[in-house]
């Protein structure tokens, strides 16, 4: 009988899983509690390796109280930077990124022009608030706008890993590189399912060992 082996999968995590209050609720009421509860579950899933780029991990540490989390749990969250100088990116990816940014800048300028024209009939604070909201939507939503976003996508691409993030920009551009992704709201279910699968695999291994001994 062939031996059953536990195949390890890789998962790359974003800070949004622990920081965003809309998506972390399945793990905890605050970032520290959410991270600790995740690490406790990660310990029960030997068939999955969890990664986070150092730049993203440093960002996460600004939101949590690491002293309140048992130090031995951090061993289940690997910090690894992507191989930035070795990885290659399709030329079309760069082309589309530049084209997208150009369109966004032009859209932002049009919002600014409208804001200037409306200044004669609206209060200054109202004009500024509206301009900031529309400018943020034009230039930041659906785009990768930080080195942390880039590190997430590149690491997931390098490891052929599942990317867990709520960032719409990271999801959009990860898809262009063929990266598999999962929304954080489904991540706890994913972990529980993986734990059950690991337990079944262990039972099969134990049964196989017993059969071989007999």
C-alpha positions as CSV (number, residue, x, y, z in Angstrom):
1,X,0.0,0.0,0.0
2,X,1.4,3.5,-0.9
3,X,2.1,5.8,1.9
4,X,-0.2,8.8,2.3
5,X,1.8,12.0,2.5
6,X,0.7,15.3,3.9
7,X,1.2,17.9,1.1
8,X,1.9,21.3,2.5
9,X,0.2,24.3,1.0
10,X,1.3,27.9,1.3
11,X,-0.8,30.9,2.3
12,X,0.2,34.5,2.2
13,X,-1.6,36.8,4.7
14,X,-2.4,40.6,4.6
15,X,-2.9,42.9,7.6
16,X,-6.5,43.4,6.6
17,X,-7.3,39.9,8.0
18,X,-6.5,41.2,11.5
19,X,-6.9,45.0,11.3
20,X,-10.1,45.6,9.3
21,X,-12.9,45.5,11.8
22,X,-15.4,44.2,9.1
23,X,-13.3,41.1,8.3
24,X,-11.5,40.2,11.5
25,X,-14.6,39.6,13.6
26,X,-14.4,35.8,13.0
27,X,-11.1,35.8,14.8
28,X,-11.4,38.4,17.5
29,X,-12.7,41.8,18.7
30,X,-9.4,43.6,18.2
31,X,-6.2,43.0,16.2
32,X,-4.2,41.4,19.1
33,X,-7.0,39.0,19.9
34,X,-7.6,38.2,16.2
35,X,-3.9,37.5,15.6
36,X,-3.5,35.2,18.7
37,X,-6.7,33.2,17.8
38,X,-5.4,32.8,14.2
39,X,-2.0,31.6,15.4
40,X,-3.6,29.1,17.8
41,X,-5.6,27.7,14.8
42,X,-2.5,27.7,12.6
43,X,-0.8,25.5,15.1
44,X,-3.4,22.8,14.4
45,X,-2.9,22.9,10.6
46,X,0.4,21.1,9.9
47,X,-0.4,20.8,6.2
48,X,-0.3,24.6,5.6
49,X,2.5,27.1,5.9
50,X,1.6,30.7,6.6
51,X,3.7,33.5,5.3
52,X,3.8,37.3,5.6
53,X,6.3,39.7,4.0
54,X,8.4,41.5,6.6
55,X,7.1,44.9,5.4
56,X,3.5,43.7,6.0
57,X,4.5,42.1,9.4
58,X,6.0,45.4,10.5
59,X,2.8,47.1,9.5
60,X,0.8,44.6,11.5
61,X,2.9,45.1,14.6
62,X,1.8,48.8,14.7
63,X,-1.7,47.5,15.5
64,X,-1.2,44.7,17.9
65,X,0.3,44.2,21.3
66,X,2.8,41.4,20.7
67,X,3.6,41.1,24.4
68,X,0.1,39.7,25.0
69,X,0.6,36.9,22.5
70,X,2.6,33.7,23.6
71,X,6.0,34.0,21.8
72,X,5.9,30.4,20.7
73,X,2.9,31.0,18.5
74,X,4.8,33.4,16.2
75,X,6.7,30.4,14.8
76,X,3.6,29.5,12.8
77,X,3.8,32.8,10.8
78,X,6.8,32.8,8.6
79,X,8.3,36.2,7.6
80,X,9.7,36.0,4.1
81,X,10.4,38.8,1.5
82,X,9.7,38.1,-2.1
83,X,12.7,37.5,-4.4
84,X,12.4,40.9,-6.0
85,X,15.5,40.6,-8.2
86,X,14.8,37.1,-9.4
87,X,11.0,37.3,-10.1
88,X,9.9,38.3,-13.6
89,X,6.8,40.3,-14.4
90,X,4.9,40.2,-17.8
91,X,5.4,43.4,-19.8
92,X,1.6,43.6,-20.2
93,X,1.2,43.8,-16.4
94,X,3.5,46.9,-16.3
95,X,1.7,48.4,-19.3
96,X,-1.7,48.0,-17.7
97,X,-0.5,49.4,-14.4
98,X,0.9,52.5,-16.0
99,X,-2.2,53.0,-18.1
100,X,-4.5,52.6,-15.1
101,X,-2.5,55.1,-13.1
102,X,-2.6,57.6,-16.0
103,X,-6.4,57.3,-16.2
104,X,-6.7,57.7,-12.4
105,X,-4.6,60.9,-12.4
106,X,-6.7,62.4,-15.1
107,X,-9.9,61.5,-13.3
108,X,-8.5,63.1,-10.1
109,X,-7.7,66.3,-12.0
110,X,-11.2,66.5,-13.3
111,X,-12.5,66.2,-9.7
112,X,-10.2,69.0,-8.7
113,X,-11.5,71.2,-11.5
114,X,-15.1,70.6,-10.5
115,X,-14.2,71.4,-6.9
116,X,-12.7,74.7,-7.8
117,X,-15.8,75.7,-9.8
118,X,-18.1,74.7,-7.0
119,X,-16.2,76.8,-4.4
120,X,-18.3,79.9,-5.3
121,X,-21.5,78.2,-4.2
122,X,-20.3,75.9,-1.4
123,X,-18.5,76.3,1.9
124,X,-14.7,75.7,1.8
125,X,-14.9,72.8,4.3
126,X,-17.6,71.1,2.3
127,X,-15.7,71.5,-1.0
128,X,-12.5,70.1,0.6
129,X,-14.3,67.1,2.2
130,X,-16.0,66.2,-1.1
131,X,-12.8,66.6,-3.1
132,X,-10.9,64.3,-0.7
133,X,-13.5,61.6,-0.9
134,X,-13.7,61.6,-4.7
135,X,-9.9,62.0,-5.1
136,X,-9.3,59.0,-2.8
137,X,-11.8,56.9,-4.7
138,X,-10.1,57.9,-8.0
139,X,-6.5,57.3,-7.1
140,X,-6.5,54.6,-4.4
141,X,-9.4,52.2,-4.7
142,X,-8.7,49.2,-6.8
143,X,-5.0,49.9,-7.2
144,X,-1.7,48.7,-5.6
145,X,-0.4,51.9,-4.0
146,X,2.2,50.7,-1.5
147,X,5.3,48.5,-1.3
148,X,3.4,46.2,1.1
149,X,0.8,45.5,-1.6
150,X,3.5,44.7,-4.1
151,X,5.3,42.4,-1.6
152,X,2.1,40.5,-1.0
153,X,1.4,39.8,-4.6
154,X,5.0,39.0,-5.5
155,X,5.4,36.6,-2.6
156,X,2.1,34.8,-3.4
157,X,3.3,34.5,-7.0
158,X,6.7,33.2,-6.0
159,X,5.3,30.5,-3.6
160,X,2.3,29.7,-5.8
161,X,0.4,30.5,-2.6
162,X,-3.2,31.4,-1.7
163,X,-3.4,35.1,-1.0
164,X,-5.8,36.2,1.8
165,X,-6.6,39.9,1.6
166,X,-9.6,42.3,1.7
167,X,-7.7,44.8,-0.4
168,X,-9.6,45.1,-3.7
169,X,-6.5,46.6,-5.5
170,X,-4.3,43.7,-4.4
171,X,-6.9,41.2,-5.5
172,X,-7.4,42.9,-8.9
173,X,-3.7,42.9,-9.7
174,X,-3.0,39.5,-8.2
175,X,-5.5,38.0,-10.6
176,X,-3.6,39.5,-13.5
177,X,-0.6,37.4,-12.4
178,X,-2.7,34.2,-11.9
179,X,-2.5,34.3,-8.1
180,X,-5.3,32.5,-6.3
181,X,-7.0,34.5,-3.6
182,X,-9.5,34.2,-0.8
183,X,-11.5,36.9,1.0
184,X,-10.8,37.0,4.8
185,X,-14.5,36.4,5.7
186,X,-14.1,32.8,4.4
187,X,-10.7,32.2,5.9
188,X,-11.8,30.8,9.2
189,X,-13.9,28.2,7.4
190,X,-10.9,27.4,5.2
191,X,-8.8,26.8,8.3
192,X,-11.4,24.6,10.1
193,X,-11.9,22.6,6.9
194,X,-8.1,22.1,6.7
195,X,-7.9,21.0,10.3
196,X,-10.6,18.4,9.7
197,X,-8.8,17.2,6.5
198,X,-5.5,16.9,8.4
199,X,-7.2,14.8,11.1
200,X,-8.6,12.5,8.4
201,X,-5.2,12.2,6.8
202,X,-3.7,11.2,10.2
203,X,-6.3,8.6,10.7
204,X,-5.5,7.1,7.3
205,X,-1.8,7.1,8.1
206,X,-2.4,5.3,11.4
207,X,-4.6,2.8,9.6
208,X,-2.0,2.3,6.9
209,X,0.7,1.7,9.6
210,X,-1.5,-0.8,11.4
211,X,-2.1,-2.7,8.2
212,X,1.6,-2.8,7.4
213,X,2.5,-4.1,10.8
214,X,-0.1,-6.9,10.5
